[in-house]
Amino acid sequence: MKKINRRNFLKVMGLASASLTLAACGGSSSTATSTAASTATSTAASAAAGDAAAAASDPAVSFSVTNTHSGEGVQDKSMDKLIELADKYSGGSIKGTKIAGGSLGGEREETEMLQLGTLECAFVADMGVDSAIGGLGWAWLPFMLTDYDQVDEYYINGWINDELTKQYADNGLIRVAPTENCFRECGNVKRPINSMADMTGLKIRVPETQACQDFYTALGAIPAAIATSETLAALEQGTVDGVDNSIYNMKSMGVLEKIKYITMLNYMYSGASITCSEEFWNSMTANQQAAFKQAADEAGAFFRENMRADEQTILDQGSFEVEEIDPSSDFYKQMKEKAVELWAGYASEYPSDIMDRINQDFSV
């Protein structure tokens, strides 16, 4: 078995460079949101220094937080961390309650609850939010980001995070701090994948995301959009030969015991965030917003560090064969070229300035 040694896999998450600006939301509350977010930014330093006394003098506020993953995994522990730190940094004026993961439905439903103000906070994937508001798919074009150095520079601490924050705000959502869902990889039961020929004809389970389906089609595979809950049965029955998802999610889906080969394609990064309703955000004072922002930043960093560590542990302990694609190989270059060709087809769907930036920073 070939094991993975990812470059800078557990690099330190620098909170100091995380963006503290939260864009104003549209509608009648946009001015209030903009002012609150701006004030939260300017007071973040005092909150970070432990100015709990100031926040403690603020009126009490409460929030509920949830996610779509059941059980005591990284998501559940990170919700606990957010609740603990929000209470600490606010001097006890912000109290949180955890709603069991998966009990409110999928991420589309959670996003809609956040927009309505019937849910205060959730850990949601950007793809899940996109299913409710649309227009975010530019952030995970195939082969745009291919390693965690790029992710940390552009998605966590850079312009991609800033642009997503603005688009969330335009839809009544406050994207407070990034978490993540890691990279999408390919597991299968047929053969190792080290070339375009190896990919040809493989039936791969993919999500309904169009870019995922287009990518596998371009590589000669046969994508099959199958629900997460039906994937294991499809693999056992031979309906599909393989599964596309992050390593962590493959384990959650229960398919890793069946998988014989995993290819670390790293072709699509799936971002996520701690997101709040506009109503809840505006209910807090500037001190409380700064305290909550600091708590979310730290909970998000905790989430990312533990998610990446858990994924590496799964790879190290698995009974499957692992293939890592060398960026200098013909296979890698061919996949990159095929993916970049797809970008042109999406250009009309997204703002031209964003697409220009993508081509400038990530094209071949």
C-alpha positions in Angstrom: 0.0 0.0 0.0 1.3 3.4 -0.9 0.7 5.9 1.9 0.3 9.7 1.6 2.6 12.3 3.0 0.9 15.5 2.1 2.9 18.7 1.9 2.4 20.9 5.0 -0.6 18.7 5.8 -1.0 20.1 9.4 0.4 23.6 8.8 -0.4 26.0 11.6 -3.7 27.8 11.1 -2.9 31.5 11.3 -5.8 33.3 12.8 -4.2 36.6 12.6 -4.5 36.7 8.9 -8.2 35.7 8.8 -10.5 38.4 7.4 -12.6 40.1 9.9 -14.7 42.1 7.5 -18.3 40.9 7.1 -20.1 42.5 4.1 -23.4 44.3 4.4 -26.5 42.4 3.7 -29.1 43.6 1.2 -32.6 44.8 2.1 -33.7 47.1 4.9 -31.2 45.8 7.4 -28.1 46.2 5.1 -27.0 49.4 6.8 -27.3 47.9 10.3 -25.4 44.9 9.3 -22.6 46.8 7.6 -22.2 49.1 10.6 -22.2 46.2 13.0 -19.7 44.2 11.0 -17.4 47.3 10.7 -17.6 48.0 14.4 -17.0 44.3 15.2 -13.8 44.5 13.1 -12.5 47.6 14.9 -13.2 46.1 18.3 -11.9 42.6 17.6 -8.5 43.5 19.0 -9.9 44.3 22.4 -12.0 41.2 22.4 -9.0 39.1 21.4 -7.1 40.6 24.4 -9.8 39.2 26.7 -11.9 42.3 27.2 -14.7 40.0 28.6 -15.9 42.7 31.1 -17.1 45.0 28.3 -19.0 42.2 26.6 -20.4 41.0 29.9 -22.2 44.4 30.3 -24.1 43.8 27.1 -27.7 42.3 27.1 -27.9 38.5 27.0 -28.3 36.9 23.6 -28.7 33.3 22.7 -28.2 31.1 19.6 -28.8 27.6 18.4 -26.2 25.9 16.2 -26.4 22.7 14.1 -24.9 20.9 11.1 -25.9 17.9 8.9 -23.5 15.3 10.4 -24.8 13.1 13.2 -22.6 11.6 15.9 -19.6 12.9 17.8 -17.3 13.7 14.9 -15.3 16.9 14.1 -18.5 18.8 13.4 -20.1 18.1 16.8 -16.9 18.9 18.7 -16.5 22.1 16.8 -20.0 23.2 17.7 -19.1 22.6 21.3 -16.0 24.7 20.8 -18.0 27.6 19.3 -20.5 27.6 22.2 -17.7 27.4 24.8 -15.6 30.2 23.2 -18.6 32.5 22.5 -19.5 32.3 26.2 -15.9 32.9 27.2 -15.1 35.9 25.0 -18.5 37.6 25.6 -18.1 37.4 29.4 -21.1 35.1 29.5 -23.5 37.3 27.6 -23.7 35.0 24.5 -25.2 31.5 25.3 -25.4 28.8 22.7 -27.4 25.6 22.4 -26.4 22.7 20.2 -29.1 21.0 18.0 -28.2 17.4 17.1 -26.5 17.2 13.7 -28.8 16.1 10.9 -32.0 16.7 12.8 -33.2 19.7 10.8 -32.7 18.2 7.4 -30.1 19.0 4.7 -27.9 22.0 4.1 -30.5 23.6 1.8 -33.1 23.4 4.6 -30.6 24.8 7.1 -29.7 27.7 4.8 -33.3 28.6 4.3 -33.8 28.6 8.0 -30.9 31.0 8.4 -32.4 33.3 5.8 -35.7 33.2 7.6 -34.1 33.8 11.0 -35.6 30.6 12.4 -32.1 29.2 13.0 -29.3 31.4 14.3 -26.2 29.5 13.3 -25.1 26.5 11.3 -22.0 24.7 10.0 -22.8 24.5 6.3 -20.8 23.6 3.1 -20.6 26.3 0.4 -22.1 23.7 -2.0 -25.0 23.3 0.3 -25.6 27.0 0.5 -25.3 27.2 -3.3 -28.3 24.8 -3.6 -30.4 27.4 -1.9 -29.1 30.7 -3.3 -27.1 29.8 -6.4 -24.2 31.6 -8.0 -21.3 30.2 -5.9 -20.1 27.5 -8.2 -17.1 29.5 -9.4 -15.4 28.8 -6.0 -15.0 25.1 -6.7 -14.2 24.8 -10.4 -12.4 21.5 -11.1 -8.6 21.8 -10.7 -8.8 25.4 -9.5 -7.3 24.6 -6.1 -5.3 21.4 -5.8 -3.4 21.5 -2.5 -3.8 22.9 1.0 -1.2 25.6 0.6 -3.5 27.1 -2.1 -6.6 26.5 0.0 -5.1 28.4 3.0 -3.8 31.3 0.9 -6.9 31.8 -1.3 -9.9 30.1 0.2 -9.4 30.5 4.0 -7.5 33.8 4.2 -7.7 35.3 0.7 -9.9 36.7 -1.9 -12.1 33.6 -2.4 -13.3 33.9 1.2 -13.9 37.6 0.8 -16.0 37.2 -2.4 -18.1 34.3 -0.8 -18.7 36.5 2.2 -20.1 39.3 0.0 -22.3 36.9 -1.9 -23.6 35.3 1.3 -24.4 38.8 2.6 -26.3 39.7 -0.5 -28.6 36.8 0.4 -29.1 37.6 4.1 -26.4 35.3 5.4 -23.4 36.2 7.6 -20.4 34.0 6.7 -18.5 34.4 9.9 -15.6 32.0 9.6 -14.4 29.2 7.3 -14.4 25.5 8.2 -14.1 22.9 5.3 -15.1 19.6 3.7 -11.6 18.9 2.3 -10.7 17.8 -1.3 -12.8 15.4 -3.4 -11.1 12.1 -4.2 -12.0 9.0 -6.2 -12.3 5.5 -4.6 -13.1 2.4 -6.7 -13.3 -1.4 -6.6 -11.9 -2.0 -10.1 -8.3 -0.9 -10.5 -5.6 1.7 -9.6 -6.0 5.0 -11.5 -2.7 6.3 -12.8 -3.7 7.5 -16.3 -6.5 8.7 -18.4 -6.9 5.2 -19.8 -7.4 3.8 -16.2 -10.3 6.3 -15.8 -12.0 5.4 -19.0 -15.3 3.6 -18.6 -15.4 3.7 -14.8 -18.9 4.3 -13.4 -18.4 6.8 -10.5 -20.9 8.0 -8.0 -20.9 11.8 -7.9 -23.2 14.5 -6.3 -25.6 16.5 -8.4 -23.1 19.3 -8.7 -22.7 19.9 -12.5 -18.9 20.6 -12.3 -18.3 17.2 -10.7 -20.3 15.4 -13.4 -18.6 17.4 -16.2 -15.1 16.7 -14.9 -15.5 12.9 -14.8 -17.2 13.0 -18.3 -14.2 14.9 -19.6 -11.9 12.2 -18.2 -13.8 9.4 -20.0 -15.5 8.1 -16.9 -19.3 7.7 -16.5 -20.7 9.9 -13.7 -23.8 8.8 -11.9 -25.6 11.3 -9.6 -26.7 9.2 -6.7 -27.8 10.3 -3.2 -25.4 9.9 -0.4 -27.8 7.5 1.4 -28.0 5.2 -1.6 -24.3 5.1 -2.5 -23.2 2.0 -0.4 -26.0 0.0 -1.9 -25.1 1.1 -5.4 -21.5 0.1 -4.9 -22.5 -3.3 -3.4 -24.9 -4.0 -6.3 -22.4 -3.0 -9.0 -24.5 0.0 -10.1 -21.3 2.0 -9.8 -17.6 1.1 -9.7 -16.5 3.9 -7.5 -17.3 6.9 -5.3 -16.4 10.6 -5.5 -16.1 12.4 -2.2 -13.7 13.5 0.5 -12.0 10.7 2.4 -13.7 11.8 5.6 -17.1 11.7 4.0 -16.4 8.3 2.3 -15.9 6.9 5.8 -19.2 8.6 7.0 -21.0 7.0 4.0 -19.7 3.6 5.0 -18.1 2.8 1.7 -14.4 2.6 2.6 -14.7 -1.1 3.7 -15.7 -1.9 0.1 -13.2 0.4 -1.7 -10.0 -1.3 -3.0 -8.2 1.7 -4.5 -8.2 5.4 -3.7 -6.8 8.0 -6.1 -5.9 11.4 -4.5 -7.2 13.5 -7.4 -7.5 16.6 -5.2 -9.5 18.0 -8.2 -12.1 20.0 -6.2 -11.9 21.6 -2.8 -15.1 21.8 -0.9 -15.2 24.8 1.4 -17.6 25.4 4.3 -18.3 27.9 7.0 -19.8 28.9 10.3 -22.7 30.9 9.1 -25.2 33.1 11.0 -28.6 34.5 10.3 -28.7 38.3 9.7 -31.3 38.6 12.4 -29.0 37.0 15.0 -26.0 38.9 14.0 -27.8 42.2 14.2 -29.2 41.3 17.7 -25.6 41.5 19.1 -23.7 44.6 20.1 -20.4 45.5 18.5 -18.5 43.9 21.5 -20.6 40.7 21.1 -20.0 40.6 17.4 -16.3 40.8 17.9 -16.4 38.2 20.6 -18.5 35.8 18.4 -16.2 36.4 15.4 -13.1 35.5 17.5 -14.9 32.4 18.8 -15.9 31.3 15.3 -12.4 31.9 13.9 -10.9 29.7 16.6 -13.7 27.0 16.2 -13.2 27.1 12.4 -9.4 26.6 12.8 -10.0 23.7 15.3 -12.4 22.2 12.7 -9.9 22.4 9.8 -7.0 21.1 11.8 -8.9 18.1 13.1 -10.6 17.3 9.8 -7.3 17.2 8.0 -5.7 15.1 10.8 -8.6 12.7 10.8 -8.4 12.3 7.0 -4.7 11.4 7.2 -5.4 8.9 10.0 -8.1 7.2 7.8 -5.6 7.0 4.9 -2.9 5.6 7.1 -5.1 2.9 8.7 -7.1 1.9 5.6 -6.9 -1.5 3.9 -7.2 0.1 0.5 -4.3 1.0 -1.9 -3.6 4.7 -2.2 -2.4 6.4 -5.3 -1.0 10.0 -5.2 -0.8 11.8 -8.5 2.5 13.6 -9.2 1.9 17.1 -10.4 4.7 16.7 -13.0 3.1 13.6 -14.5 1.4 13.5 -17.9 -1.8 12.3 -16.1 -1.9 15.3 -13.8 -1.3 17.7 -16.7 -3.9 16.1 -18.9 -6.5 16.3 -16.1 -5.6 20.0 -15.5 -6.0 20.8 -19.2 -9.3 19.1 -19.4 -10.6 20.9 -16.3 -9.5 24.3 -17.5 -11.2 23.7 -20.8 -14.4 23.3 -18.8 -14.0 26.7 -17.1 -14.8 28.5 -20.3 -18.2 26.8 -20.4 -19.1 28.3 -17.0 -17.9 31.8 -17.7 -21.3 33.2 -18.6 -22.7 32.0 -15.2 -20.5 34.0 -13.0 -19.2 37.6 -12.7 -16.5 38.3 -15.3 -14.1 39.9 -12.8 -14.2 36.7 -10.7 -13.6 34.5 -13.7 -10.7 36.7 -14.9 -9.1 36.4 -11.4 -9.5 32.6 -11.5 -7.8 32.3 -14.9 -5.1 34.7 -13.7 -4.3 32.8 -10.5 -5.1 29.2 -11.3 -5.0 28.5 -15.1 -2.3 26.4 -16.8 
